[in-house]
């Protein structure tokens, strides 16, 4: 199986000068793409060295997500098995409250602030035997409030009751975006902590993993026919 690194190209909209040379912004895009490619190459080398069985499949999925161009994805600490996926306001239905909340967060940022392009950040931890075992997917930031989000974990049937055929990561991200658009709000904009006590907080891998364990137990007993917010 081909495990070559995906190609990360600079934006098609990069500005050029009158003589056709790339602008400084275009050069910055090229440098960012090169840095991302190097991170992927390091991640692949480390995964192969450790004997990660999922490495070929993860390279295939990373390439597919990159080519589709719907989501921005980076490796965390050059680890092929840990991704950070950014979902921007245009990834959500424009009539959704989450879309509006992200736009409101962007409006609050100074005009010259690079963070003005706000996003929902997902962390995705892939097991060594992906797609036969489920990825751990949770909302890392900003804190979201929803009756279907528990300590960052998403109460989605495909994530809680995983099946190997769900292993198309780009499709999974599309479904997560639709799920969040229907049910979530940014806690800061909604005026609630999202955690039930105190100030808004970001969630961790450990808290999300425990939440998924609780969700799995709950739905093993109750099924998916009804929603109970007390899980």
N, C-alpha and C positions, 0 to 999 in steps of 0.2 A: 504494500500500500504506500502511496506517495505521502511522505511526511515533510515535504518542503514547506517553508514558511509562507504564509499568505502575503500578498503584496499590499502595502498600505500606500496609496497614492495621495499626493496633495490634492486639495479641493479643486474641482473643475472650475470654480469661480475665482481662483487666485488672480489678482490683478497683475497686469503687465504694463511696462512703460511703453512709450511711443516707438522705441526701437526694438520692441519685442522681448526685451530682457525681463526676467521675473522680478517682481517688486520684492521689497524686504519682507512683506507678509507672505509672499509665495515661498521665499527662502526659508522662512520660519516653519511653514507647513511642511516643506521638504525635510527639514531637520527633524521635525516631530515624527514624520512618517519613518525616517531612517532609525530614530531612537526606538520606536515601537517595534520595528522589524528586528532590531538587535535584541530587544527584550524577549521577543518570541523565540528567536534562535537560542538564546540562553535557556529559556524555559524548556524548550524541546530537548536540548542537550542534557539538562538536569533530570528531566523525566525519563529519558532513555537510560541514563546512568543508574537511576534508582530502580529500573525495571518496571516502570509504570505501564501496566497492560493497556490502559486507556489512551496512551499518548497518540497513537495513529488516529483513533476516532476523534479525540479532542482537536487535533490539527485539522481534520476534515471539517469539524463543526466551526472552528474559528475562521477557517477560510470561507465557509458558506456565509457566516454572519458578516464578515468583512465585505464580501462581494455584494450581498444584498443591500448593505448600506443604510439600513433602517436604524441601527443602534450603534453607539460608540462603545467599544469593548477594549479593555486593557487587562493585562495580566497583573496580579498583585504580587509584588516582590519577585518578579520573574518566575512565578510558579505557574506552570501550564494547567495545573489542577485547581487554581483559584482565579476567578475572573471578577472584574468589576464592570458592570454594564450600566450605562447611563441612559435613562429614558427622559427625553426632553419634552417640553410642552406639546410639540407637534406630533409626538408619538401617541398622544391621548386625544380622544374625541374633543373637538373644539367646544362642544356644548357641555362638556363635563365640568364639574366643580374643581377637579384636580387640575385640569388645564388652566382654569382661571386662577387657581391658587399659585401655580408656578409662574404665571404671568405677573401676578401681584408681587411675588418675591423678587422677580427681576426688576420690577419698577422701583422697589425699595433700594436697590443697589445703586451706588454712584455711577454716573455715565461712563467713567473711565475704569470701572472695576471689571476685571476679567471674569469674576465670579458671577457677573450679571446674567450669564447664560446658565441658568439654574437647571437642575435635573433631579430626578429620583435616581438614587444610586442603589443598585442591587449588588449584593455579593453572592457569587455562585461557587460553591465548593463541590468539585467532582470527585467521586470515589474512584479507586483504582480499577474497579470493574464496571464503570459506566459504559453503556447505558443499562446494564442489567441491574444495577443498584441505583437508587435515586440521587440526584444532586441535592445539596442543601442550598436553598435559595431564600434569601431574606432581604428586607429593606434595611440598608445601612444608614441612609440619610436622604432627605431630612425626615424627622419623625413624622409619621403619618398616623391619622386616626381613622379607624374603620372597625365595624363590628366583625370583620373577617380577618383582621391582622392581630396576631398575638405575639408580643415580644419580637416583632419583626417577621415572624413566620406567616405565610399566607395560607389561609384555609381554602385551598383549591384542591379539588379531587385529584387532579393530575400530579400534584406535588406531594400530597399526603398518601394517596393510594397509587404509587408509581407503577408504570408498566414499561418494559423496554422500548415499545413502539413510540413512546413519547420523547425519544432521544434526539429529535430534531431541535437544536437549541434555538435557532432563529424563530421557528414556529412557536416554541415555548415562550420566548420573550414577547412575541405578538400577543399571545393569549394572556400573559401576565399584564401587559399594558391595558388590554381591554378589561380585565378583571379589576385593576386599580381604578380605571376611569369610571367604572360603575359604582365603586364602593368606598373610595378613599378620599381624604382631604389632607392638606398639609396642616399639621397640628398648630403651628405658629399662626397661620391665617385663620383657622377655624376657632382659635381661642381656647384650645384645650391641650393637655400634655400628651395625649395619645397613650399614656401609660397608667392613667387613673390616679396618680399621686405625684404632685410636685411639678417641676419644670419639664418641658419637652426633653427627651433624651434619645440618643441614638442607640441602636440595638447591636448586639454582638453575636458572634457565631455560637457561643455557649448558650445564650438565652434563647436563640432561635431553635437550636437543636433540641433543647428541652421542651419548647413549645410544640415542635413537630411530634415529639414522642407523646405528648398529651393529646394532640389532635388525632394521631393514629389510634390510640386507645379509645378515644371517644367515638370515632366513626366506625371502629370495629364493633362496638356495642350498639350504636344507634343507626348506623348506615348513613346514607346521604339524602334521605327523603325529607328531612326538615332541618331547620337551623335552630340551634340553641346557643345563646350568647354566653351561657355560664360555663363553657368548657375551659 
